[in-house]
Amino acid sequence: MRLVGVTGGIASGKSIVLNTFMQLGAYGIDCDILSREVVRPCSKAWWAVVDTFGKDILMNNLEIDRETLRRVVFGDSDKRRILERIIHPEVKKKCMERIEAIKRIEPNPNALVVVDVPLLIETGAQKDFEFDRVIVVYIREATQIRRVMEREGVTEEEAKRMIDMQMPLKEKLKYADIVINNEGTVEETEEQVRKVFYSMSGDENPKY
């Protein structure tokens, strides 16, 4: 089994890359989805978040209002670190459980498992998971600002602040084994992913 970590920045296009890998036949694990799973009502992490940030972050169905929580920690590095200390260990645990499940059900030694980890480099996840390859999805800063504004419905200043909360993409390039440039069309990005998939999996019968 080959383990690939995918990272980048907010709105850089990690989801497009992960989804394309899965369409080609790779197993996919999205840590952003796992971060939602670990704070389901009455879970261990849910209680820790509620005890720390109060019941005002909850909706009437007891689910955490992610937008409200984001406003609470936005611009406050201490609160953000506290939240990360609650969430990240639980996400890591769930991610490792899924990797182990894939190992049990997949006999093909060339099977590709692709894990989307937004803060892969910042959290040192490369050491934890021992990825065979790390892929950084790259776009220029101006493109990133525009896409954050469009996706989140925020001002340019707010978009810059959101981007500044993460390691700059240019800095992340230093840790990349493979760089996928998402400046162009979706089709161009998919073609880059396709080449990586074939080179790593040796799949002669692509599904995509």
GIRANOR-V958053 format. One record per pair of residues at least 6 apart in sequence whose ideal C-beta (glycine too) atoms are under 7 Angstrom apart, sorted by sequence separation. I is the first residue (numbers start at 0). J is the second residue. D is the distance in Angstrom with one decimal. If there is no record, write none. Layout:
i:j:d
I:J:D
I:J:D
//
This chain:
i:j:d
7:13:4.8
21:27:4.1
38:44:5.0
39:45:6.3
57:63:6.3
58:64:5.0
72:78:4.4
119:125:6.4
147:153:6.8
172:178:6.3
196:202:6.9
6:13:7.0
20:27:6.1
37:44:4.6
38:45:4.8
56:63:5.7
57:64:6.7
71:78:6.4
72:79:4.4
148:155:6.2
181:188:5.0
5:13:5.6
49:57:6.7
56:64:5.8
116:124:5.1
125:133:6.1
179:188:6.4
17:27:5.2
38:48:5.9
72:82:5.4
148:158:4.8
5:16:5.6
56:67:5.0
101:112:5.6
144:155:6.2
147:158:4.0
180:191:7.0
5:17:5.9
17:29:6.1
56:68:4.8
179:191:4.8
179:192:6.5
98:112:6.2
114:128:6.9
119:133:6.9
144:158:4.9
147:161:5.9
193:207:6.9
48:63:6.2
56:71:6.5
144:159:6.2
147:162:6.4
52:68:6.6
45:63:6.9
144:162:6.7
177:195:5.9
52:71:5.8
143:162:5.9
94:114:6.4
40:61:4.0
40:62:6.0
38:63:5.3
143:168:7.0
51:81:6.2
138:168:7.0
137:168:5.6
48:82:7.0
51:85:7.0
87:122:6.0
137:172:6.5
91:127:6.3
135:171:5.0
48:85:5.8
135:172:5.8
47:85:4.6
135:175:3.9
142:182:6.1
44:85:5.6
133:174:6.0
134:175:6.7
137:178:5.4
44:86:6.1
133:175:5.8
137:179:6.9
133:176:5.1
134:177:4.6
135:178:5.4
136:179:5.1
137:180:5.5
138:181:5.2
139:182:6.4
132:176:4.5
137:181:6.7
138:182:5.5
44:89:4.7
121:166:5.5
132:177:5.8
134:179:5.9
136:181:5.4
43:89:7.0
120:166:6.1
37:86:6.4
120:171:5.5
34:86:5.6
37:89:3.9
37:90:5.8
120:174:5.1
34:90:5.2
37:93:6.3
33:90:4.8
36:93:6.5
30:90:5.5
33:93:4.8
33:94:6.0
30:94:6.1
28:94:5.8
132:199:6.9
28:97:5.3
26:101:5.2
26:110:6.8
28:112:7.0
30:114:6.7
31:115:6.9
26:111:6.9
30:115:5.9
111:196:6.7
25:111:4.0
26:112:4.5
27:113:5.3
28:114:4.6
29:115:4.8
30:116:4.9
31:117:6.3
74:160:6.6
25:112:6.9
26:113:6.9
28:115:7.0
30:117:6.7
25:113:5.0
111:199:5.9
111:200:4.9
20:111:6.9
109:200:5.3
109:201:5.3
20:113:4.4
17:113:5.9
17:115:4.5
0:101:6.9
0:102:6.1
13:115:5.2
13:117:6.9
0:105:6.5
0:108:6.6
1:109:6.6
3:111:6.3
5:113:5.9
3:112:6.9
5:114:6.8
0:110:5.1
1:111:5.1
2:112:5.2
3:113:4.7
4:114:5.4
5:115:4.8
6:116:5.5
6:117:6.4
0:112:5.9
4:116:5.6
6:119:3.8
6:120:6.2
4:119:5.2
16:134:6.9
4:124:6.8
16:136:5.4
4:125:6.5
13:136:5.1
4:128:6.6
12:136:5.0
11:136:4.7
2:128:6.4
4:130:4.0
11:137:6.8
12:138:6.7
3:130:6.2
6:133:6.9
11:138:5.2
2:130:5.2
3:131:6.4
7:135:5.9
2:131:5.3
3:132:4.9
4:133:4.8
5:134:4.8
6:135:5.9
7:136:3.6
1:131:4.9
4:134:6.9
7:137:6.8
3:134:6.2
5:136:6.6
11:143:6.3
10:143:5.8
8:143:6.0
10:146:4.0
10:147:4.7
9:147:5.8
10:150:5.5
9:161:5.9
9:162:6.1
8:162:6.4
9:165:6.4
8:165:5.3
11:168:6.5
8:168:4.8
7:168:6.6
16:179:5.8
6:171:6.6
15:181:6.9
12:181:3.6
11:181:6.1
15:185:6.3
19:189:4.9
23:193:6.6
25:196:6.5
16:188:6.9
20:192:6.0
15:188:5.7
19:192:4.2
23:196:4.6
12:188:6.3
16:192:5.6
20:196:6.1
24:202:6.2
23:205:6.0
24:206:4.9
23:206:6.0
22:206:6.8
23:207:4.5
22:207:4.5
1:199:5.5
//
